[in-house]
């Protein structure tokens, strides 16, 4: 009888231990980002970075890449986002030292290599700025789930026809004879070390305010995504 009792107690303890182990090792779910259960392929692309080096799919491999579409003449969304990314950059690298931040210019007419180099270096010398012509930029943006649009103020030969603005947060600035509207998403796309789209982080939006990425939420979800990867 005692042996039976001991066996029952032992089995109960084992079951409890297994349940506790499972709970301790259960990965925390991603809370704020749009996290793809199956990462999305990134189609072949060829851009150039602010140092004049080629940047393509191979450049994404082995890194957690934070991709943001913007331009140097943007007065609010872009500098605010890059400033926030600089503020949390050490936290991102603490989670994965293979993190890289990429600004993709949607304004190839005005954003020269020299201008991009000066601009991106102001926020963080480790950040990269990428550029290319609209024939490459537009399919790349669409592939990542983002969109941008150039207004009619820019000559038709300088823009991609049929571009539409994504429904999520964007900036929209008045055009003059020397400047023009560039509407673009304020979201950040996270590409995993396999070079595939892992998640999209959308900004906080409030009526009449600049859309902003919430750094603490981004860092929190990034840690969970890396743990799940």
PyMOL commands that set and color helices and strands:
alter all, ss='L'
color gray80, all
select helices_A, chain A and resi 2-24+57-60+77-95+113-123+134-144+156-158+215-228
alter helices_A, ss='H'
color red, helices_A
select strands_A, chain A and resi 34-41+46-49+54-56+64-70+99-105+128-131+148-150+170-171+182-185+188-191+196-201
alter strands_A, ss='S'
color yellow, strands_A
deselect
rebuild
show_as cartoon
